[in-house]
Amino acid sequence: MNTETNITADIIDSVVDTKGLIYLAELMGDNVSDRQAATMMLLLEERGSDVRHLLDAGRWADDDPAVDMDDDAWYRLVATACHIEAA
C-alpha cells in the first residue's frame, strides 16, 4: 500500500475536527498542525493502532502496536505524516 497516494487532502480534512487531536499533536512534538496530527492519526490507524482510544482515554489500549514502536520509528512516522500533509 502506498500511503502517500491513499491519504488525500479531503481525507485529512475529514479527520481534523476529531476530538482530542491536540493530545496527539503534543505527543508528536512542537509546532505540529491539526492537519499533521490528523495525518498521523490516519497513519497509526493503518498500522492497527486504536488512536480513538488514545484520544478518549489519554493512553494507548492494551497491546496497541504503537506501544511497541521505538522512538526512532515514532519520529520517522511523524516525519512521514508531516511530509504527506505538506504535499
Buried (B, 14 or more C-beta within 10 A) or exposed (E): EEBEEEBEEEEBEEBBEBEBBEBBBEEBEEEBBBBBBBBBBBBBEEBEBBBBBBBEEEEBBEEBEBEEBEEEEBEEBBEBBBEBBEE
